[in-house]
């Protein structure tokens, strides 16, 4: 999603499965020709709420708000195998003077 305002990702503990094993295997075998995708990425956005959702098997970072502000992540479960490469839960990158809350 790009340049959003008042964005909401909410569920009743539904699951978003990124099917990361395909990506992880290509990464391990060094056959990727580009970067693995994040499971959910907001860019140049504000007033984001992510709530009551399960994120599973992300190819790369699970939640990645970029150049975004006022991000709230609450009641979220992140699931990934112990050997999955670089599957950060929330990676708030490049957010100057931003505000992120995690519950």
Buried (B, 14 or more C-beta within 10 A) or exposed (E): BEEBEEBEBEBEEEEBEBEBEEBBEBBEEEEEEEEBBBBBBBBBBBBBBBBBBBBBBBBBBBBBBBBBBBBBBEEBEBBBEEEBBEBBBBBBBEBEEBEBEEE
